[in-house]
Amino acid sequence: MKGAHLVAFDLDDTLVAEALFIRSGNRHIARWLHERIPELNQHRITSVMDEAMMRRFNHYSALEWLLRQEDMSHLVDMKEVVAEFRRHCPDPDIYHLPPSRRALLSRIRDAGHHTALITDGRSLTQRNKVMAAGLHEFFQDEDILISEETGHDKLAPDNFLAVMRRYPDATAFHYVADNPAKDFVQPSLLGWHSHLVRAFPLAVHQGMPR
């Protein structure tokens, strides 16, 4: 790449498998529920929710099924469960950059190119993922654009335009993402280069519930 390019990345299932976030969340919810209802078996909760994820079923529905089996549905507010899941801080031993992605980000950084992270999602959830995966090593905070914070998702041009304004010296712009159905529409209209990564197992856009 000649000159300084800007290379922007999606987060979920592009840099880190979203299945890892769900696996971490399942374990967090199992501990969280066991602390509140000691009669609930922590390991069984994890097993049931993980199995649902692996079979591409909704892990919340699997938990509801288990609670009915244990006659404990009345003790658990599923809205609180979902909220707790979404705000949990992923376990770095589970949720982390794979070596191939770390090597790619290191090569881009060491070559002197600019980087940005453009992702859809809730602010707290995505910020917790960024922290757990150690992504501040590769992205400055002002170059992390999250749809809930900016008010614009990837189907709007705003976040891509913001990056272009921030790096007017860039000789080319690239977006690296996993979902061809939505990720490249706006950057392509703006003249960006699109780079589709091979999907992680159980990739969300292939149907895994969140």
Summary of the structure (lengths in Angstrom):
residues: 210
radius of gyration: 18.9
end to end distance: 36.7
largest distance: 64.0
contacts: 644
relative contact order: 0.20
helix: 50%
strand: 11%
